[in-house]
Amino acid sequence: MHVGADRTPNRLIHEKSPYLQQHAFNPVDWYPWGEEAFDRARREEKPIFLSIGYSTCHWCHVMERESFEDPETALLMNQLFVNIKVDREERPDVDHVYMTAAQALNGNGGWPLSAWLMPDLVPFYVGTYFPPRPAFGRPSFSDALRSLHNAWINEREKVVRTSQAILGAIEKGSVIAAPTSEPVPLNPIVERCLEQLERSYDPRHGGFSGAPKFPRPSILEFLFRCHAVQGSERAFAMAHRTLHCMASGGMYDQLGGGFARYSVDAEWRVPHFEKMLYDQGQLVAACADAVRVEPDPFLEGVIRQTIAYLERDLMNSDGLFYSAEDADSEGEEGTFYVWTLRQLAELLTESEQVAMQLRYGLTAEGNFEHGRNVLHTSMAIEQVAARIGVTVPEVEELIAGAHARLFEARSSRPRPHRDEKILTSWNGLMLSGLARAAMALDAPAYAETACTAADLLLGSMIVDGRLMHRLKDGEVKIDGYLDDYAFLSAGLLDLYEATFDVRYLREADRLVRLAGALFWDEEAGGYFMASGADPSVLVRSKSDHDGAEPSGNSVMAMNLLRLGNLFHDEELLLKAERTIALFMARVADYPIMMPLMAAAALMQSQPPRQIVLAESANLQETAVLIRQARARYRPGTGLLLVPHEGLDTWLAERLPVLEEMVPLDGHAAAYVCERFVCQRPVTELSE
């Protein structure tokens, strides 16, 4: 928040969103999204300028400094338009409408998103960042304001026609109709998805594109499932190397843990430094899946260090997780994370500095800007040892000592801004990461952290039985979206397997069924993003892209299959089948658009399997069997526990067959089943 003694706050001062708070002292007469602004635009017959972003968005900060804090530009905005600010993380439904318009008009989008709207909220022009002076082939922001105002005053009919054409493009891009032909065969689409990923794969640096390079954890989950179901060693190798390359590069915080948003280059060397909770949750889960496929001390270390970062820097005192940390500090991008050789010389011994320079490719010229360096693993420990003539353990000791001193020194620097709102959806992704890490590393403490967060979410984010989206400063607000229900349910299903606390299974089942009542499209299948209760949102969209965050439809398809297979529930399985059919038809020509939906199709093609563990009075032998069940990556196989003291009433009613699964001659036993037709019980899963 930009506060000055001589500055008067605008309406955004009353908002809880950190992004809106950052603009609360702009000289712009900002409104939050709502009827007050809409009513003024209608009464005064004035167009709306809509600016959408989020609090850790670098270019949002740039546009604010250049334009929204400039008194002359603000005066122009206030005279010509009704100005509205939206936090895309609070209102993804609003963002989706105008981002769809930007992509239809320009072929791409991004934030800040700048849209000019009719008083009825239909856009007539959409762009992204506008500079203060003409540059990058774009007009200046002031020129854009004047030009669009002139069109509104003098070419109104043309503006109206344009707005109607854009509305048509929004509707076309948002509405996904039911397939009119026979269902698309799923196996060829899955195969094409794998083939496309193989063609785009970077064998040297990992990842599936050139610069800039994004993680896209949904791709990794698809590849792990291809390995598990189809035995594709190539699929596992691509995902595994990608994780190693990301975690070795500057995109991963080598001192403090945690992944940056993306890499600006193809080598994962220089990051865009913001850290988002949704990336941490998904990438911890991906690393844990990799470890459950094949033990990997390096990735185990990445999991532990990233969770330590989250608990230290991105968790509130209650145990819920904040949304993000900014890329900027002290007015510049990356300042908190980068180093000059002079700074290293002031903090480290000569031997430590030499080891760090070799290990991380640090130079006097710098591998970033202005002679500064990002820590990026450039040389193996063994090579460093050979270069400086010492043993590997001695190099490890030098590096560890240097890390500790640099981390301590960095801790005294001004920290990047932290977005402290709590989002149900992103916390749900984090539950999955923690639960899978707990199983992969046999680390009950991670499951306990997840349980604390889950209990808080279920206790504070449910109002009148329904999920809410955002918690900030004690205020729970905004009705939950599909992503909130889908991601939290998935996290609770993972957490049940990590704890066998039936409360989490029961609540996941309830939320999935409630999501059906709120978001299910009975006509076409699939789920809408929002409930449709807000009339200010022009169209009711369905998310159809597994990008930085997975599509709520992809995650919900997985949830439906997991619960439907576990409980023999035909209603849930039919919803899964219709959801997969709807979206797979849409992405048949471009399968990597929704790799997680392709993974759901792969799961649907397999017979449902279960491992039911019957607990004995000997808790130690039961614990051994439970560890064996959790330690291996088995997508599509549900885990259930029959406690020694008896089944929970709810679970017994849902699955009466569990009553028959008892210890074997008094010993803890595992029943390995397919469609609940079970093999003979065993006391060792290796059997």
N, C-alpha and C positions, 0 to 999 in steps of 0.2 A: 504494500500500500504506500502510495506516494503522498506523504503528509507534510504540509508546511504551515507555519504559524499564520500566514496571511492567506491561506487557501480555504475556500468554502466548499463543504462537501455537497455532492449531488445526491439524488435519490438512492444511489447504489450503496450508500453508507448504511442503509438498513438491511442489506442483504447479507446472508451468511456465506455465500460462495466466495472463496478466496480470489477467484478471477474477477468477480464483480467488485469486490473490495479493493482490488488493485486499481480500479478505475474510478473509485469513489471521490477522488479529489481532482479529477480532470475538469477543466472548464466546460466540457461538453455537458449538455443538459440530458444526461442519460436516463432512460427508463429501464427497469427490468421487463422481461417478457410478461405481458399481462394486459388486462382489460383497460387499465388507465391509459396506457400508451395507445392502444387500438382506438379507444373512444376519441382521444384527441385528434388522431389522424383522420378519423371519419368526420368529426365536427368541423375541422379546419380544412378538410379536403386537401390534405398534405401527404406527400409520400413519406415512407419510412426508410431510414437507413438502419440496417440490421448488421451488427458486428458480432461474429461468433468466434470464440477461441477457448483457451483454457489456461490455467494460471502458470503452468511450466512451459508454455509455448514461446520459443525464442523470438520468432518473427512477430508474434503478438506484442511482445515487449518493445520490439523495434518500432512497430507502427504506432504504438502508444507514445513513445518518446518523440517520434518525428511529427506526428499529426494530432493525436488526441490531447497532448499536453500543450500544444501550440495555441495561444489565445486567438490568433487570426483564423486559423483553421477551425477551431471550435466555434467561433462566432458565425462562420459560414455554415457549419453544420446546423447550428441552432436556428439560424434564420430560415434555412431552406428545407429542413427535414425534421421529423420526429425520430429521435435516435434511441435505439434499443440495443442493449448488451445481453448476450446469452452465453452461459457457460455450457459448452458442448457436453461436458461430463455429467452435468446435472440434467440437461435436456437433450439426450441423444435423439429423441423423436423429432424435435424441432430441427436439430442439426442435420438429420438424415434427409429431410425434405429439401433444404436449400443446398446441401452438398450434392444431392441428386441433380438439382438444377445446374449447379456449376459444372458437373461432369458432362451433362448433356450439352451445355453451351460451349464449353472450352476443351472438353476431352480430358480434363483433370480437375483436381480440387486441392484443398489444403487449408491450413489455418495460419493467420486469421482469415475467416470467410467473410467477405463483404457483399451484402445483398441490398438492392434497392427494391422496395415493395410498394405495391398499390395499398391504399387504406384497407382493402379486403385481404391483405397479407400475401397476395400472389406476386411473385417477383417479376420485375421487368428488366433487370440487369443483375448479373452476379459475377463477382471476381474474388480474388484473394487479397494478397498484400499489394498496397499501392504506395509507391515512394513519395517523398515530399516534392521531388522534382522529377520530370520525365526521365525514365531510365528503364533498362531491361525490356525495351519495347512496350512499356506501359506508360499511360499518361500519369501526371502527378495526381495525388489524391484530390487536391483542390480543383484541378481541371476537371476531374471526373465528377465532382460534386456539382460544378457549374453546368457542365454539359448535360448531365442527367436532369437537373432542375429545369434547364432550358427546354429539354424534350418534354418534360411534364407540363410545362406552361404552354408551349407553342406547338407541340406535336402530340397532343393527348390521344387522338385516335390511333396513331401508330404505336404509342406506348401500350394502350389497351390491347391491341392486336398482338403485340409482342408478348405481353403478359399471358394471354390466353394460349399462345403457342408454347410458352415455357411450362405453363400448367399442364398442358397435354404431355410434354416430355417428362415432367415429374410423375404423372400418373402412369405413363408407359413404363418408366424405369422403376416404379415402386410396386406395381401390381403384378403378381405372378399367378397366372391363370393355371387351372388344372390341365394336365396333359389331355389332348384330344385324341391321341392315337394310342396304340398299345404301349404298355410300359417299356421304357428303354432297357435293354439287357444291361445288368449292372456290371458283370464281370469285365466286358470290354472297356467300360469307362474306368474301372479301377486299374486295368492294365495300361490304358492310355495315360492316366494320371502318373503312374510310375514311370512310363516311358518319357513323358514330358519332363519330369523331374531329373531323370538321368541325362537328358539332352542339355538341360540348363545348369546342371551341377558343375561347380568349380572344383576340380579335383585337387588343386593346389591349396586353396584357401578355405574350402568348404563353402556352403551356402549355395543359393540357386539364382543368383543374378550378378550383374556387375555392380558398380558403384551408383548410388548408395545401396548399402546392403542391409536388409532387415532380417531379424531372427525368424519370424513366422513359425512359432512353435507348433501350429496345427500341421504343418508339413512334417515335422519330426514325428508327431504322434502317428500320422498316416504311415510313415516309413517303418516305425517300430511294429505296427500291426501287420504290415506286409511281411516283415521278417517272421513274426510269430505265426501267422496263418498260412503263408505261402512258402515259408522257408527261404525267402530272398536274402541271401547274405549281402548282396549289393545294397539293398535298401538299408540294412542295419549299418553298413560301412559308411554310407553317405550321411546318415543322421549322426552317427558317432563322431565322425571326423568334423562335421560342422560344429558340434558342441565343443570339441577340443579346440578348434581354431578360434571360435568366439571367446572361449574362456581363457585363451592364451593371449588374446589381443588387447588393444586399448579399449575396446568396447566393454571389457570386463574390468572392474576396478581392482587392480592388482594389490592395492594396499588394504582396502576396506571391504571388498566384496560387493556383489550386486552388478547387474547388467545395465548398460546405458541403452537408450531407445533404439539407436541404430548406428551403423558405421558410415561415415561419409565417403570412404574408399572401399575398394574390393577386398582389402586384406584384413578387415576388422581392426585396422590400426588406429585411426582417429575417430573417436565417437562423436555423435551428437549427445552431449553429456547428461541430458535429463534422465532420471531413473523413474520408471513407472511401475506401480505395484503389479499391474497385470502382466508385465514382462517377467517380474521376479517369480510370481506364482507359477506361470506356465513353464518357465525354464528350469526352475527347481524340480517340477514334476517330470520334465523331459530328461533331466540328468538322472533322476531317481529311476525312471523306466530303463534308461541305458544301463545303469548299475545292476538292475534286476535281471537284465538279459546277460550281462557279462561283468563280473567284478572289475572295478576300475578305481584305484586309489586316487587318481587325479580328479575325476569327477566327484568322488566322495568328498574330497577337500573343497571343491567348488560349492557343493551343497551346504556343507557346514559353514563355510565362510559367508555365503549369501544369506543364510538364515540368521547368522550372527549379525550381519548388517541390518537385516530387517528388524530384529529384536532390539537392536541398539538405536537405530536412526529412523525407522519408519513405523514403529509401534507406539501406541499411546499407553498411558499408565494403566488403563483397564485391561488392555490386551487385544485391541482391535488395530487394524493397519490403516495408516494414512495413504493418500492416493499417489503422491509423487514428490520428487525433488527436482528443482529447476536445473537447467543447464548453466544459468548465469549466476555469477556472484561478483561483487564489486564492480558491477556494470559491464562485465565482459563474460563471454562464454568460456567455460572450462577453467577459470582462474583457480578454483578450489583444488583442481586435480593435477595441474601441470607443474613442471619443475625445470629450473635452469641448472646448469652445471655448477654455477656459483652457489646456489642454494644447497646443492648436495655437498659441496666442499665444506660449507659451514656446519653441516650436521653430521657428516660421516667421517670415519677414518679413511685414509688413503686406500687401503685394501678394500674396504666396503664400497667406496666410490668406483673403483676399477671394476669390481665384480658387478655392480649395478649397471654401469655403462655397457658392459658386454652383454649382460643378461637381457637388458631391456632396450638396447639400441639407442642410448642417449648420447647426444652430440652437442657441441658448442653452438652449432647452427640451429639445433632443435628440429624435432620431427612434427612440431605443431606450428604455432605462430610466434613471431618475435623472440626467437631463440629459446622457446620453451618446449618441453618434452612431455609426451604422454608415455606412461609405462606400457610397453608392448613387448611381449616375450619374443626376443630375436635370436637367442642362442641357447641351446640346451645346457643344463647344468654341467654335464660331462665335458662339453666343449669349453665352457668357461674355465673349468678346472684345468684342462690341458693348456689353455692359453696362458694362465697365470701361474702354472706349475705347482698347484696344491691338490689335495684330495677332494673328492666329491663332498664328503661330509663337511670339510672345511669351507667349501663354497656355500653349502646350504646354511652353515652357521653365519657366514658373512652376510648372506642375503636376508636371513631372518633378523639379524641385528639391525640391518639397514631398514628393513620394513618397519620394525618397531619404532625406530627413531623418526622416520619420515611420517609414519601415521600419527605419532604424538605431536610432531610439529604441525602437521596439516590440521589437526584438531583445533588448533588455536586460530586458524584462519576464519574469516567471516564465511559462514556456511551459505550454500545456496538456499533460496526460498523453499519452504516445504508446504505443500498443499495438504492441509490437515482435515479435509473433509473425509468422512468414512463412506465408501460406496459398498453397498451390499454385494453387487456383482463381482467387483474386484477382490473383495474379501473372500468370496466363494472360490475364486480361482486360487487364492492363497491357501485355503483349506485343503484343496486337492494337492498342492505342492507339499505342504507340511505332512499330510497323511501319507503320501507316497514316499516321501523322504523317511518318515518313521519306519515304514515297512522295509524299504531298501537297505537302510543302515541299522536296522534293529535299534532304533533310538526312541524309546518311549517319551522322552522329553519333548520331542517334536509333536507327537500326538497330543500331549498334554497342552502345549501351546495352541494347537488347533482346536482342542476341546474348549479351552477358555474363550477363544474367538467365536466358535460356533454357539456356545451358550449365550454369549453377549448378543450376537446377531439375532438369535431366536427369542431372546428376552426383550430386546430394545427395538428391533426393526420390524416387528409384527404388530400391526394396529388393527383391531377388530378382525383378526384372523388373516389379514393380508400383509404381504411384504411391502415395506417402504424402501425407497431407493437410497436416500442420503441422510446421514447424521452429521451435524456440525454444531459445536458449542451447545450440545444438549438438545438441539432442535432436530426432530425427526420429520422429514418432509419429502414430498413427491412420491406419488404412487409408484410401486415397483413396476419395472419393465420385464419383458420376457427374459432378458439377460440376467436379471436379479434372480428370478425363479430357477432358470436353467443352471447358472453357474453355482448358486448356493446348493441346489439339489445334488449336483455332481460332486461338490465338495463333501456334502454330508454322506453320500454313498461311499466315497473313498474313506471317510472318517469312520464309518461303521466297520469297514474291513480292517482298519488300523486299530480299532478299540473293541469291536463287537458290542458296543453300547447300542442297544436296539432303539433307543430314543432317536438316534440320528437316521436310522433306516426308516422309522415310522414317519418322521417329519419330512424326509425326502419324498416319500410316497405321497404324503398329503400335499406338498407343494407342487409336485408334478401334476397331480389331479386338479388342483386349483388353477394352475396355469392353463390347463385345458379349458376350464370354464371361462377364463378371462381373455385368452388370446387365440384359441383354436379357430381356424377357418373351416367351418363345416362343409362349405361348398367346394373349395379347391384343395383343402388339406394344408398342412403346415401351420405355423404360428405367426401372428402379427407381432410387431415390435412392442406396441402399446395397446392398452385396453380399448382405445377409441373414445374414452370419456371426455377428452379435451377437444372442444370444437375449433380451437385456434390452430390445430395441426391440420394442414390442408388435406393430406392423404394418410391412410392407414397402411404403413409399409411393412414389408417382411425383409429381414436382413438375409442377404444371400451371398455373403463373402466371408471366408475365414481369413481375416487379415491379421493386424496386430493383436486383436482380440478375436476369438472364434465367434462365428455366428451363433446366436441363441438357438436357431433351428438345428444346427449341427449338434450342439451340446444336448439339446432336448431330445433329439433322435437317439443319442446314446443313452440318455436316462431312461427313455421309454423301453429300449431294448433290455437294459440291465434289469429294470423292475419287472417288465413283462415276462422275461425269461425266468426270473427268480420266482415269480408268483403264478406262472402259467396264466397270465392275465391277457385274454384275447383282445380286450378293448385297447390296452396300452400297445400291444403288438401291432394292431391294425393302424393306430395312429402313427407308430414308427414307420410302418410300411408305406403309408400315404405320404408322410413327410419326405422320406427318402426318394420315393418315386417322383414327387413334385420337383424337388431341387436337382436330382440327378438328370432329369430331362432337360432342365435349363442349362446345366453345365456340361452336357455331353460333348460339346465342341471345345470346351476349355476346362478340363477336369480340375486343374490345380487352383481354379477359382474357389473351390470348397473341398480341400483335401480331407477335412475332418468329416464331412458328409460322405466322402468316398470311403473313409475308414468305417463309418457307420454301416455303409452298404456291405463292406467286407465282413463286419460283425454279423449282419443280418444273414449272410450266406452260410454261416456256420451253425451247427446244432448247438443249442444252449447247454452249457456245462456248469456243474456245481461241485464244489468241495465242501462237504459238511463235516465239521469237526465235533465229535462227541467228547465233552470234557469229562475227565474222571476225577476222583477224589485226590489223586496225586497231581497237584497243580504244576509240579516241575516237569513231569512228562508231557502234560498238556501244553505247557509253554514251549517245549521243544517242537511239538507238532505244529503249533501255531506259527512259530518262526519259519518252519519249513514251508508252510502254506503261503506266507506273506512274502518270502524272500525272492520268489521267482516271478518273472513277468508273465502273466497269464491273462491277456485281454480276452474278454468274453466269458471268463470263468468266474462265477459268483462264489464268494466265500460266505459261509454261514457257521455260526457256533450254536450248539445245543449245550447250555450251561448245565453243570452237574446238579445244581439246585432246581432245575426245571425251566421250561420255556416261559418267556413272556407271553401273557394271555393274547395280546394282539398278534404276535408272530405265530402262535399255535393255531389261531383261527385262520390266518392267511395260508399257513402251510401245515396242515395236520400231519403230513407224512413225516415231519421232523420228529414227532413223538416216537417213531419206530427206530430212530437212529441213536443207539445207546453205546456205551463203551464196550469194548471187546474183552470179555473175560476180566472185567474190572479195570482194563487199561484204556487210556485215551485212544480214540480211533478216528480215522479219516474215511469218509465215504466219498468216493470219486464217482460222480454221476453224470449221465447225459440224458437230458429231459427227465431227470429224477428216476431214471433207471440206473441203479447203482451197482458197481462192482462190489466184490466182497470187501468188508472193511479191513483196513490195514493200520498198523501201529507206527509205520514209517512211510512217509510219502515217497521215498525213493523206491519202495516196492511197487 
